[in-house]
Amino acid sequence: MNLVALYGALRVAAGASAIARAPIAGALVGLGVFGAVAATEWSPSRDALELASLTTTTTYYSATVVGAVLAVGLVRRGIDRVRSRAGGSDAGSRSAVPWGAVAGVGAVAAASVLSNPLFAAWATVPLALVLAIVGLSERAAWWLAGGLVAGSILGFVGRMPLAHLIANTGAGYADPTQWAASLDYYGALLAERWSAPWGAASVIVIALLWGWCVSACVLLVRRRDVGAAVVAACGWVVPLVVVVGAIALGTHAARYLQPVVFAPLLGLVVLPELLPRALPAARRGTVVGATAVALTAAVALGIPRIAATAPDADLACVVDWVGKSGRTGAGQFWTVRLPKTHLADPRALVQVDHELRGYAWLVNRDDFGVGEVSFLVIDAQTPAFALPGERTMTDAALVPCGRYTIADFGDEALPLGPQRS
């Protein structure tokens, strides 16, 4: 569903059928390349610089990815509509205002920022910069920029009455003094990606797409195709602004750099605008042959890998024990998530940190209403618990479950601390 939504956003960015050339083909090419890049990402590490496949999940800002592309598309639609009504005249387009697009981009910005303020860094700032340049010759660009910024502000304002529901504001993620460490961190991730199977190929593809966006932007500006030029410009401006900003703020999370992968796709949706209107017969054959080879390679690469899986006896041991106990236990994030998912009632395992404080991150906060637990689920990677009072792990009876261990405190209750994220 996320990929279908991404296609929809790319289709909007490709322009209206009455104005743009082959917009469906452009959107499909963009989505196809995105899928091919995602198929090269095989690492099990959550810290890997594998950014395309994150959009196939529900927890790594997939809606923000779609919202950012959609905002660019709505801006293009607004500019195209104004220039179409003016007959392509620069003078005639200066007085018109694309109210529908202004309202649309404002609504997308408001909803996106309300759910994830990262939209402001991924879309509001870079797109506003592009529109400020376009505004030197197109009055409509200022209205669109105003709608984008106003919507983003409205989204931030909308978060205020919801502050008690927001576990993490994100303010603690920024530390500009760590810019050098951030540069080293992202550099190491890039080197690791380069050395991975198919990793170098995907890095080269993204680099080529970024360069193409620059070239396409220049060509479209020369043709005075302002709407398509804005789309192509965002394809290289957005990654540049996001990468520089992420390093300058001292961040350490690969997921913040997702625009590096999805933004350059915008250069592909405008590709049909720059292709020759007609190709000689010999060239048509070459193009068809090359396309067939590329599609065959993409299909071969994208075929899901078939893996034979055996029942997880260790997981089953924990799930059975917890279910039969009729009591509530706890565990830390990476340890407890899998057993919690497989329980008939997930509330029987509460997600906590090492000090037994409720860890309100990607869980239902109703879990913490139980107030106390009587056993802990641990594994070899679980950081040592600092239990409340005089209690220690030696007070518990240990139940082995393969890679898991259940520390059972029996009738002795362990109180949960305040929630944190």
C-alpha positions as CSV (number, residue, x, y, z in Angstrom):
1,M,0.0,0.0,0.0
2,N,2.9,2.4,0.7
3,L,4.3,1.8,-2.7
4,V,0.9,2.3,-4.4
5,A,0.7,5.6,-2.5
6,L,4.2,6.5,-3.6
7,Y,3.2,5.8,-7.2
8,G,0.2,8.1,-6.7
9,A,2.4,10.9,-5.5
10,L,4.8,10.4,-8.4
11,R,1.9,10.5,-10.8
12,V,0.9,13.9,-9.4
13,A,4.5,15.1,-9.8
14,A,4.5,13.9,-13.4
15,G,1.9,16.5,-14.3
16,A,-1.6,16.5,-15.8
17,S,-2.1,14.5,-19.0
18,A,-3.4,17.5,-20.8
19,I,-0.2,19.4,-20.2
20,A,2.7,17.0,-19.5
21,R,4.0,14.4,-21.9
22,A,3.6,10.7,-21.0
23,P,3.1,11.3,-17.2
24,I,2.0,7.7,-16.5
25,A,5.2,6.4,-18.1
26,G,7.3,8.8,-16.1
27,A,5.7,7.9,-12.8
28,L,6.0,4.1,-13.6
29,V,9.7,4.5,-14.5
30,G,10.3,6.3,-11.2
31,L,8.5,3.7,-9.2
32,G,10.3,0.9,-11.1
33,V,13.7,2.3,-10.3
34,F,12.7,2.8,-6.7
35,G,11.6,-0.8,-6.5
36,A,14.8,-2.1,-8.1
37,V,16.9,-0.1,-5.6
38,A,14.8,-1.5,-2.7
39,A,15.4,-5.0,-4.0
40,T,19.2,-4.6,-3.6
41,E,18.8,-3.9,0.1
42,W,19.4,-7.1,2.0
43,S,21.0,-6.1,5.3
44,P,19.3,-7.1,8.5
45,S,20.8,-4.1,10.3
46,R,18.4,-1.3,11.2
47,D,21.4,1.1,10.9
48,A,22.3,0.2,7.3
49,L,22.2,2.9,4.7
50,E,19.4,1.0,2.9
51,L,16.8,3.7,2.5
52,A,14.4,2.6,-0.2
53,S,13.1,-0.5,1.6
54,L,12.2,1.6,4.6
55,T,9.2,2.9,2.7
56,T,7.8,-0.7,2.7
57,T,7.4,-0.5,6.5
58,T,4.9,1.5,8.6
59,T,7.3,2.8,11.1
60,Y,10.0,4.6,9.1
61,Y,8.1,7.8,8.0
62,S,6.6,6.2,4.9
63,A,3.7,8.6,5.0
64,T,6.2,11.5,5.2
65,V,7.9,10.2,2.1
66,V,4.6,10.2,0.2
67,G,3.7,13.6,1.6
68,A,7.0,15.2,0.5
69,V,6.6,13.9,-3.1
70,L,3.0,14.9,-3.2
71,A,3.8,18.4,-2.1
72,V,6.3,18.8,-5.0
73,G,3.6,17.4,-7.4
74,L,1.0,19.8,-6.2
75,V,3.4,22.7,-6.7
76,R,4.0,21.6,-10.2
77,R,0.3,21.2,-10.9
78,G,-0.3,24.8,-9.7
79,I,2.4,26.3,-11.8
80,D,1.4,24.3,-14.9
81,R,-2.2,25.3,-14.5
82,V,-1.3,29.0,-14.3
83,R,1.0,28.9,-17.3
84,S,-1.5,26.9,-19.3
85,R,-4.3,29.4,-18.7
86,A,-1.8,32.2,-19.7
87,G,-1.0,30.3,-22.9
88,G,2.6,29.8,-21.7
89,S,3.2,33.6,-21.5
90,D,5.5,34.7,-18.7
91,A,3.7,38.0,-18.5
92,G,0.2,36.4,-18.5
93,S,1.1,34.0,-15.7
94,R,2.4,36.6,-13.3
95,S,-1.1,37.7,-12.1
96,A,-2.9,34.4,-11.7
97,V,-3.1,32.5,-8.4
98,P,-3.6,28.6,-8.4
99,W,-5.8,28.6,-5.3
100,G,-6.6,24.9,-5.5
101,A,-2.9,24.0,-5.5
102,V,-2.1,26.5,-2.7
103,A,-4.9,24.9,-0.6
104,G,-3.8,21.4,-1.5
105,V,-0.1,21.9,-0.7
106,G,-1.1,23.7,2.6
107,A,-3.3,20.8,3.6
108,V,-0.6,18.2,2.8
109,A,2.0,20.2,4.8
110,A,-0.3,20.6,7.8
111,A,-1.2,16.9,7.9
112,S,2.4,15.8,7.4
113,V,3.9,18.1,10.0
114,L,1.2,17.2,12.5
115,S,2.2,13.6,12.3
116,N,5.9,14.0,11.7
117,P,7.8,17.4,11.9
118,L,10.5,15.9,9.8
119,F,8.4,16.9,6.8
120,A,9.6,20.5,7.4
121,A,13.2,19.4,6.8
122,W,12.4,17.0,3.9
123,A,9.9,19.2,2.0
124,T,9.1,22.6,3.5
125,V,12.6,24.1,3.6
126,P,14.1,22.8,0.3
127,L,10.9,23.3,-1.7
128,A,10.5,26.8,-0.3
129,L,14.0,27.6,-1.4
130,V,13.3,26.4,-4.9
131,L,10.0,28.4,-5.0
132,A,11.8,31.5,-3.8
133,I,14.1,31.3,-6.9
134,V,11.1,30.6,-9.2
135,G,9.3,33.5,-7.5
136,L,11.7,35.9,-9.2
137,S,9.7,35.3,-12.4
138,E,6.5,33.5,-11.4
139,R,4.2,35.2,-8.9
140,A,2.3,31.9,-8.4
141,A,5.5,30.5,-6.8
142,W,5.1,32.9,-3.8
143,W,1.5,31.9,-3.2
144,L,2.5,28.2,-3.3
145,A,5.4,28.8,-1.0
146,G,3.1,30.7,1.3
147,G,0.6,27.8,1.4
148,L,3.5,25.3,2.1
149,V,4.9,27.4,5.0
150,A,1.5,28.3,6.4
151,G,0.4,24.6,6.3
152,S,3.6,23.6,8.1
153,I,3.1,26.2,10.8
154,L,-0.5,25.0,11.2
155,G,0.8,21.5,11.6
156,F,3.2,22.6,14.4
157,V,0.4,24.5,16.1
158,G,-1.8,21.5,15.9
159,R,0.8,19.4,17.8
160,M,0.6,21.7,20.8
161,P,-2.8,20.4,22.2
162,L,-1.5,16.9,21.5
163,A,1.7,17.3,23.5
164,H,0.6,14.9,26.2
165,L,0.3,12.2,23.5
166,I,3.6,12.8,21.9
167,A,6.2,10.5,23.4
168,N,9.2,12.1,21.7
169,T,9.4,15.6,20.3
170,G,12.7,14.9,18.5
171,A,14.3,17.9,20.1
172,G,16.9,15.7,21.8
173,Y,18.1,14.3,18.4
174,A,19.8,17.6,17.3
175,D,23.3,18.4,18.7
176,P,25.2,20.6,16.3
177,T,28.4,20.1,18.3
178,Q,28.4,16.5,17.1
179,W,28.6,17.4,13.4
180,A,32.1,15.8,12.9
181,A,30.9,12.6,14.5
182,S,27.8,12.7,12.4
183,L,29.9,13.1,9.2
184,D,32.1,10.1,10.3
185,Y,28.9,8.1,11.1
186,Y,27.2,8.7,7.7
187,G,30.6,8.2,5.9
188,A,31.0,4.8,7.5
189,L,27.5,3.8,6.6
190,L,28.2,4.8,3.0
191,A,31.4,2.8,2.9
192,E,29.6,-0.2,4.3
193,R,26.8,0.2,1.7
194,W,29.5,0.4,-1.1
195,S,31.0,-2.8,0.0
196,A,27.7,-4.8,0.2
197,P,26.4,-7.1,-2.5
198,W,24.6,-4.9,-5.1
199,G,25.3,-1.9,-2.7
200,A,27.8,-0.2,-5.0
201,A,25.4,-0.5,-7.9
202,S,22.6,1.1,-6.0
203,V,24.9,4.0,-4.9
204,I,26.0,4.5,-8.5
205,V,22.3,4.6,-9.6
206,I,21.4,7.2,-7.0
207,A,24.5,9.3,-7.9
208,L,23.5,9.2,-11.6
209,L,19.9,10.1,-10.8
210,W,21.1,13.1,-8.8
211,G,23.3,14.3,-11.6
212,W,20.5,13.7,-14.1
213,C,18.2,15.9,-12.0
214,V,20.7,18.8,-12.2
215,S,20.9,18.4,-16.0
216,A,17.2,18.0,-16.4
217,C,16.6,21.1,-14.3
218,V,18.9,23.2,-16.6
219,L,17.3,21.8,-19.8
220,L,13.8,22.5,-18.6
221,V,14.7,26.0,-17.5
222,R,16.0,26.7,-20.9
223,R,12.7,25.4,-22.4
224,R,10.8,27.6,-19.9
225,D,8.9,24.6,-18.7
226,V,8.8,26.0,-15.1
227,G,6.6,23.4,-13.5
228,A,8.7,20.4,-14.6
229,A,11.9,22.4,-13.8
230,V,10.7,22.7,-10.2
231,V,10.2,19.0,-10.0
232,A,13.7,18.3,-11.4
233,A,15.2,20.9,-9.1
234,C,13.7,19.3,-6.0
235,G,15.3,16.0,-7.2
236,W,18.8,17.4,-6.4
237,V,18.1,20.3,-4.0
238,V,16.1,18.2,-1.5
239,P,18.9,15.5,-1.0
240,L,21.5,18.2,-0.8
241,V,19.7,20.2,1.9
242,V,18.8,17.1,3.9
243,V,22.3,15.6,4.0
244,V,23.9,18.9,4.8
245,G,21.3,19.6,7.5
246,A,21.5,16.2,9.0
247,I,25.3,16.5,9.4
248,A,25.1,20.1,10.6
249,L,22.6,19.1,13.3
250,G,24.8,16.2,14.5
251,T,22.2,13.5,13.8
252,H,23.0,9.8,13.9
253,A,20.2,8.0,12.1
254,A,20.3,6.6,8.6
255,R,16.5,6.9,8.2
256,Y,16.7,10.7,8.3
257,L,18.4,10.6,4.9
258,Q,15.6,8.9,3.0
259,P,15.2,11.8,0.6
260,V,18.6,10.8,-0.9
261,V,16.8,7.9,-2.5
262,F,13.2,9.1,-3.2
263,A,13.9,12.7,-4.2
264,P,16.0,11.9,-7.3
265,L,13.1,9.8,-8.6
266,L,11.6,13.2,-9.5
267,G,14.1,13.5,-12.3
268,L,12.6,10.4,-13.9
269,V,9.0,11.6,-13.8
270,V,10.0,14.5,-16.1
271,L,12.2,12.3,-18.3
272,P,9.5,12.0,-21.0
273,E,9.4,15.8,-21.3
274,L,13.0,15.7,-22.6
275,L,12.9,12.8,-24.9
276,P,12.8,13.4,-28.7
277,R,9.3,13.5,-30.1
278,A,10.2,10.8,-32.6
279,L,13.0,8.3,-32.9
280,P,14.4,6.8,-36.1
281,A,13.5,3.2,-36.6
282,A,17.0,2.0,-35.8
283,R,17.0,3.9,-32.5
284,R,13.5,2.7,-31.6
285,G,14.8,-0.9,-31.9
286,T,17.8,-0.1,-29.7
287,V,15.5,1.6,-27.1
288,V,13.1,-1.3,-27.1
289,G,15.9,-3.8,-26.7
290,A,17.6,-1.9,-23.9
291,T,14.3,-1.5,-22.1
292,A,13.6,-5.2,-22.4
293,V,17.1,-6.0,-20.9
294,A,16.6,-3.5,-18.1
295,L,13.1,-4.9,-17.3
296,T,14.4,-8.5,-17.3
297,A,17.3,-7.6,-15.0
298,A,14.9,-5.7,-12.7
299,V,12.5,-8.6,-12.5
300,A,15.3,-11.1,-11.9
301,L,16.7,-8.9,-9.1
302,G,13.3,-8.2,-7.6
303,I,12.1,-11.8,-7.4
304,P,11.6,-12.4,-3.6
305,R,14.1,-14.7,-2.2
306,I,12.6,-18.1,-1.1
307,A,13.7,-19.1,2.4
308,A,12.8,-22.3,4.2
309,T,11.9,-21.4,7.8
310,A,11.7,-23.8,10.7
311,P,9.4,-23.3,13.7
312,D,11.0,-21.0,16.3
313,A,11.1,-23.3,19.4
314,D,12.6,-20.6,21.6
315,L,9.9,-18.1,20.7
316,A,7.2,-20.8,21.2
317,C,8.7,-21.6,24.7
318,V,8.3,-18.0,25.8
319,V,4.8,-17.6,24.3
320,D,3.5,-20.8,25.9
321,W,5.0,-20.0,29.3
322,V,3.6,-16.5,29.4
323,G,0.2,-17.7,28.2
324,K,0.0,-20.4,30.8
325,S,1.2,-18.2,33.7
326,G,-1.8,-15.9,33.5
327,R,0.4,-13.1,34.7
328,T,2.0,-10.0,33.3
329,G,5.8,-9.6,32.6
330,A,8.1,-7.2,30.9
331,G,11.1,-6.9,28.7
332,Q,13.3,-4.4,26.9
333,F,12.6,-3.2,23.4
334,W,14.6,-5.5,21.1
335,T,14.1,-8.5,23.3
336,V,10.4,-8.4,24.0
337,R,8.9,-7.2,20.6
338,L,8.9,-10.6,18.9
339,P,7.3,-12.6,21.8
340,K,4.8,-9.7,22.5
341,T,3.7,-9.8,18.9
342,H,2.9,-13.5,19.0
343,L,1.0,-13.5,22.3
344,A,-2.8,-14.0,22.1
345,D,-3.0,-10.9,24.4
346,P,0.1,-8.7,23.8
347,R,-0.6,-6.8,27.0
348,A,0.8,-9.7,28.9
349,L,4.3,-8.4,28.1
350,V,5.0,-4.8,28.9
351,Q,7.9,-2.9,27.1
352,V,10.3,-1.3,29.6
353,D,13.8,0.1,29.8
354,H,16.6,-1.2,32.0
355,E,15.2,0.7,35.0
356,L,11.8,-0.8,34.6
357,R,10.3,2.4,33.4
358,G,7.5,2.1,30.8
359,Y,9.1,2.5,27.4
360,A,6.4,4.2,25.3
361,W,7.7,3.6,21.9
362,L,5.6,1.9,19.2
363,V,3.3,0.3,21.7
364,N,-0.1,0.8,23.1
365,R,0.2,3.0,26.2
366,D,-2.7,1.1,27.8
367,D,-0.1,-1.6,28.4
368,F,1.4,0.4,31.3
369,G,-1.9,0.6,33.2
370,V,-1.1,-2.7,34.9
371,G,1.3,-0.9,37.2
372,E,3.5,-3.9,38.0
373,V,5.0,-7.1,36.6
374,S,6.2,-10.4,38.1
375,F,8.7,-11.7,35.6
376,L,11.2,-10.4,33.0
377,V,12.1,-11.8,29.6
378,I,15.8,-11.4,28.7
379,D,18.3,-12.6,26.2
380,A,22.1,-12.3,25.6
381,Q,21.8,-8.7,24.3
382,T,19.6,-7.4,27.0
383,P,21.3,-4.6,29.0
384,A,21.5,-5.4,32.7
385,F,18.4,-4.4,34.7
386,A,18.6,-2.0,37.6
387,L,15.6,-3.1,39.6
388,P,13.7,-0.9,42.1
389,G,14.3,-1.3,45.8
390,E,16.7,-4.0,47.0
391,R,15.7,-6.5,44.3
392,T,18.2,-8.2,42.1
393,M,18.0,-10.8,39.3
394,T,19.3,-13.4,41.8
395,D,15.9,-13.2,43.5
396,A,14.2,-14.7,40.4
397,A,13.9,-18.3,39.3
398,L,15.3,-18.7,35.8
399,V,13.3,-20.5,33.2
400,P,15.5,-21.3,30.1
401,C,13.9,-20.9,26.7
402,G,16.8,-21.3,24.3
403,R,18.1,-17.8,23.4
404,Y,15.5,-16.3,25.9
405,T,15.5,-16.6,29.6
406,I,12.5,-15.9,31.8
407,A,13.4,-14.4,35.2
408,D,10.3,-15.3,37.3
409,F,9.9,-13.4,40.6
410,G,6.8,-15.4,41.5
411,D,4.5,-13.5,43.9
412,E,6.9,-10.6,44.3
413,A,5.6,-7.7,42.2
414,L,8.0,-5.3,40.5
415,P,6.5,-1.8,40.2
416,L,6.7,0.0,36.8
417,G,8.3,3.4,36.7
418,P,7.1,6.5,34.8
419,Q,6.8,6.3,31.1
420,R,9.6,7.5,28.8
421,S,10.6,7.2,25.2
